[in-house]
Amino acid sequence: MDLRRTQSGGLKEADRINRRGQSSARYIMFEMIRSMLEIKHALIITLWITTIS
């Protein structure tokens, strides 16, 4: 995955992720990020449960 920045004159467009590169590498990166978000979500819920108990 590559971040692509396009600029025209003084305006800068927001960064976008394009689909260039190896599909297997994109899949692995996607799964790593998804896993990190799941762990973060589970930790937040665990902390919330311990504070209300």
C-alpha positions in Angstrom: 0.0 0.0 0.0 1.2 3.4 -0.8 0.1 6.8 0.5 -0.5 9.1 -2.4 -0.5 12.9 -2.1 -1.8 15.0 -4.9 -1.3 18.7 -5.0 -2.4 21.3 -7.5 -1.1 24.8 -7.0 -1.5 25.7 -3.4 -4.2 23.1 -2.6 -3.3 19.7 -1.1 -5.6 16.8 -1.4 -6.0 14.4 1.5 -3.8 11.4 1.6 -5.3 8.2 0.1 -4.2 4.6 0.2 -4.1 3.1 -3.2 -4.0 -0.6 -4.1 -0.6 -0.8 -5.7 1.8 -3.6 -4.5 1.4 -7.2 -3.6 -2.0 -8.4 -2.7 -0.6 -10.8 -0.1 1.2 -8.0 1.6 -1.9 -5.8 1.7 -3.9 -8.7 3.1 -1.3 -9.3 5.9 -1.3 -5.6 6.7 -5.1 -5.4 6.8 -5.3 -8.4 9.2 -2.6 -7.0 11.5 -4.5 -3.7 11.8 -7.8 -5.5 12.3 -6.3 -7.6 15.0 -4.8 -4.6 16.8 -8.2 -2.8 16.7 -9.9 -5.9 18.2 -7.4 -6.2 21.0 -7.8 -2.4 21.8 -11.6 -2.8 21.8 -11.5 -5.8 24.1 -9.1 -3.9 26.5 -11.4 -0.9 26.6 -14.4 -3.2 27.5 -12.4 -5.0 30.1 -11.3 -1.8 31.8 -14.9 -0.5 31.7 -16.3 -3.6 33.3 -13.7 -3.5 36.1 -14.5 0.1 36.9 -18.2 -0.4 37.2 -17.8 -3.6 39.3 
